[in-house]
Amino acid sequence: MPTLLTISSWVSRGHVGNSALEFPLMRRGIEVVALPTLVLAHHLGHAREVTRTATPDLLSIGRDVLVSPTPHPVDGVLVGFLAYPQQAEAIAGLVAEARAYKEGIPLLVDPIAGDAGELYVDPPVVDEIRASLLPMADIIMPNVTELAALCTPDKLADGPKLKEDEIIDMARSLGVPVVIVTSAPASEPGRIANLVVTDEFVVKVEAPFVDVHVHGTGDIVSGLVLGEIVSGADIVPALSTAVGVVHDVLKVTADLGKDELALAAAQKFIAEPRTTPDVAML
């Protein structure tokens, strides 16, 4: 059974960050070691003002996770929300140590930093993700706003307006082997699209749009993508499975009228999704 180290926020009420991705991963047979960068009473979608506590020494805690009482190698590392810039450098050190215990394990970076042309973290957080984590990453999964922030910060507001060829060029400029761009332009209204961009190919993975306003879907996608990869899947099938799962979870959430992801109610579709997204080579 593969094990992932997931480094992201944790909320007590709601499902974002580690609290969104842990259950779906475990439901699909992936063991999870969850390291919180930040603990919040609830996510910011409920209210911008929230009681929170950042984790001050991620490197020491992470080291203890990996070695106590004996070495515990993990099969992959996922990095999500960072509370402050210095955490990026600490996480880079932790990834290096995890790779010392098991050589070549993949790192997926989900640079949770903004949306709709605006950042909701301090710009230095993005700078440190670019400097400390991108050189180590095997996969990065930004939305179009985060992609613009990483590539051309002075044109951040233009992120949602980027055309497909611009997105592809910017994704390749990051120098990461695989870039998954979420919230990419869809082929037609009523659909959501994700682009898988490498130096060799570009693939679009699309599913129908579900009209429900909840948070945490990106966390689930990033977690499931890495979970599928450490289980032996290639990148495009991994993303297709993740997108199918999220579509089904959103459909159950909408049918129940919930304002949080209905993970428990949708668990049979997490284990066996009924939706098969459309996959097209560009």
C-alpha positions in Angstrom: 0.0 0.0 0.0 1.6 3.3 -1.1 2.1 6.2 1.4 2.0 9.9 0.7 3.3 12.7 2.8 0.9 15.6 2.3 1.9 19.1 3.4 -0.9 21.6 3.4 -3.4 23.4 5.6 -5.8 21.7 7.9 -9.3 23.0 8.7 -11.5 21.8 11.6 -14.8 22.6 9.9 -15.0 22.1 6.1 -12.9 20.3 3.6 -9.9 22.0 2.1 -6.2 21.2 2.1 -5.3 18.1 4.0 -8.8 17.7 5.4 -10.1 17.5 1.8 -7.6 15.1 0.3 -7.0 12.7 3.2 -10.3 10.7 3.1 -10.4 10.4 -0.7 -6.9 9.1 -0.8 -7.5 6.6 2.0 -10.7 5.5 0.4 -8.7 4.6 -2.7 -6.2 2.6 -0.8 -3.4 5.2 -0.2 -2.0 5.7 3.3 -1.6 9.4 4.2 0.8 11.1 6.5 -0.7 14.6 6.8 1.6 17.5 8.0 -0.2 20.8 8.5 1.3 24.1 7.5 -1.6 25.9 9.1 -4.5 25.0 11.3 -7.7 26.9 10.9 -11.1 26.8 12.6 -12.8 26.9 9.2 -11.7 27.7 5.7 -11.7 31.3 4.3 -14.8 30.6 2.1 -16.9 30.8 5.3 -15.3 34.1 6.6 -12.1 35.9 5.9 -11.5 36.3 9.6 -10.7 33.0 11.2 -8.8 31.7 14.2 -5.6 30.1 12.9 -2.2 28.8 14.1 0.7 28.3 11.7 3.2 25.5 12.2 6.5 27.2 13.0 9.0 24.4 12.5 7.8 22.1 9.7 11.3 20.7 9.0 11.8 19.4 12.6 8.3 18.0 12.8 8.7 16.4 9.3 12.0 14.9 10.2 10.4 13.3 13.2 7.6 12.0 11.0 10.1 10.3 8.7 12.4 8.8 11.3 10.6 8.1 14.5 11.0 5.5 15.9 12.6 4.0 12.8 12.8 5.4 9.2 9.4 5.5 7.5 9.9 6.1 3.8 7.1 7.6 1.8 6.3 7.0 -1.8 5.6 10.6 -2.8 5.2 14.2 -1.4 2.4 16.7 -2.1 2.8 20.3 -1.1 -0.3 22.5 -1.0 -1.0 25.7 1.0 1.9 27.5 2.6 1.2 29.9 5.6 4.3 32.0 5.1 7.3 32.1 2.7 9.9 30.5 5.0 7.9 27.2 4.9 8.9 26.7 1.3 12.6 26.4 2.1 11.8 24.1 5.1 9.7 21.9 2.9 12.5 21.7 0.3 14.8 20.4 3.0 12.2 17.8 4.1 11.6 16.6 0.5 15.4 16.2 0.2 15.4 14.1 3.3 12.4 12.0 2.1 14.3 11.3 -1.1 17.3 10.2 0.9 15.2 7.5 2.5 13.6 6.5 -0.9 15.3 7.7 -4.0 13.4 9.4 -6.8 10.0 9.8 -5.1 7.8 12.3 -6.9 7.0 15.8 -5.6 3.7 17.4 -6.7 3.4 21.1 -5.9 -0.1 22.6 -5.8 0.7 26.3 -5.5 -2.4 27.4 -3.7 -2.1 31.1 -3.9 -4.9 32.8 -5.8 -7.8 32.8 -8.3 -9.8 35.0 -10.6 -6.8 37.2 -11.3 -5.9 37.9 -7.6 -3.6 36.5 -5.0 -4.9 35.5 -1.5 -1.4 35.0 -0.1 1.4 37.4 0.2 3.5 37.6 -3.0 6.7 36.4 -1.2 5.0 33.0 -0.8 4.8 32.7 -4.6 8.4 33.9 -4.9 9.6 31.2 -2.5 7.5 28.5 -4.2 9.2 29.5 -7.4 12.7 29.6 -5.9 12.7 26.6 -3.5 10.1 24.1 -4.7 9.8 24.3 -8.5 13.4 23.1 -9.1 12.6 19.9 -7.1 9.1 19.4 -8.5 8.1 16.6 -10.9 4.5 18.0 -11.2 3.1 21.4 -10.6 -0.7 22.1 -10.6 -1.5 25.8 -10.8 -4.8 27.4 -12.0 -4.4 30.1 -14.6 -4.1 32.8 -12.0 -1.3 31.0 -10.2 0.4 30.2 -13.5 0.5 33.9 -14.3 1.8 34.7 -10.8 4.6 32.2 -11.2 5.6 33.3 -14.7 4.6 37.0 -15.1 3.6 38.5 -11.7 3.1 41.9 -13.2 0.3 40.5 -15.4 -1.5 38.6 -12.6 -4.9 40.0 -13.5 -4.6 38.7 -17.0 -4.4 35.1 -15.8 -8.1 34.3 -16.4 -7.9 35.9 -19.9 -5.0 33.7 -21.1 -5.6 31.9 -24.3 -4.7 28.2 -24.7 -1.5 28.7 -26.6 -0.3 31.3 -24.1 -1.1 28.9 -21.2 0.9 26.2 -22.9 3.9 28.5 -23.5 3.9 29.7 -19.9 3.5 26.2 -18.5 6.6 25.0 -20.4 8.6 28.0 -19.3 8.4 26.8 -15.7 10.9 24.1 -16.3 8.9 21.4 -14.5 8.5 18.1 -16.3 4.7 18.0 -16.0 2.4 21.0 -15.5 -1.3 20.5 -15.0 -3.2 23.7 -15.5 -6.6 23.8 -13.9 -9.5 26.2 -14.9 -8.1 26.2 -18.5 -10.3 27.3 -21.4 -13.0 24.6 -22.1 -14.1 23.5 -25.5 -17.6 24.8 -25.0 -19.7 26.4 -22.2 -20.9 24.2 -19.4 -17.6 22.3 -19.1 -14.4 22.5 -17.1 -11.0 21.8 -18.5 -7.5 20.9 -17.3 -4.4 20.9 -19.5 -1.5 18.4 -19.0 1.5 20.1 -20.5 4.9 18.5 -21.0 7.7 19.2 -23.5 6.4 16.3 -25.6 2.6 16.7 -25.6 -0.4 18.6 -24.5 -3.6 16.9 -23.4 -6.9 18.4 -22.4 -9.1 16.6 -19.9 -12.7 17.9 -19.7 -15.8 17.1 -17.7 -19.3 18.7 -17.3 -19.5 21.7 -15.0 -21.5 21.1 -11.8 -23.2 24.2 -10.5 -22.3 24.1 -6.8 -20.2 26.5 -4.8 -17.8 24.7 -2.6 -14.1 24.7 -1.8 -11.4 22.0 -1.8 -11.8 20.4 -5.3 -8.3 21.4 -6.3 -6.9 19.7 -3.2 -8.7 16.5 -4.1 -7.5 16.5 -7.7 -3.9 17.1 -6.7 -4.0 14.4 -4.0 -5.6 11.8 -6.3 -3.3 12.6 -9.2 -0.3 11.8 -7.0 -2.0 8.9 -5.4 -2.7 7.3 -8.8 0.9 7.9 -10.0 2.5 6.2 -7.0 0.1 3.4 -7.6 1.5 3.0 -11.1 -0.7 5.1 -13.4 0.6 7.5 -16.1 -0.1 11.2 -15.8 -3.1 11.5 -18.1 -5.1 8.5 -16.7 -4.2 9.7 -13.2 -5.7 13.1 -14.0 -8.7 11.6 -15.7 -9.5 9.5 -12.6 -9.1 12.5 -10.3 -11.4 14.7 -12.5 -14.0 11.9 -12.6 -14.0 11.5 -8.9 -14.3 15.2 -8.2 -17.2 15.5 -10.7 -19.1 12.7 -9.0 -18.4 14.2 -5.5 -19.7 17.6 -6.7 -22.8 16.0 -8.2 -23.6 14.3 -4.8 -22.9 17.6 -3.0 -25.2 19.5 -5.3 -28.0 16.9 -5.0 -27.8 17.1 -1.2 -27.7 20.9 -1.2 -24.5 21.0 0.9 -22.1 24.0 1.1 -19.2 21.6 1.8 -17.9 18.7 -0.2 -20.1 15.7 0.7 -17.1 13.3 0.9 -18.7 10.7 3.2 -22.0 10.6 1.2 -20.0 10.3 -2.1 -17.5 7.7 -1.0 -18.6 4.9 -3.2 -17.9 7.2 -6.2 -14.5 8.1 -4.8 -13.7 4.4 -4.8 -15.3 3.7 -8.2 -16.1 6.9 -10.1 -18.9 6.7 -12.6 -17.8 9.7 -14.7 -15.3 9.3 -17.5 -13.9 12.7 -18.6 -13.2 13.5 -22.2 -9.5 13.3 -23.1 -8.1 15.0 -26.2 -4.6 15.4 -27.5 -3.9 18.9 -28.7 
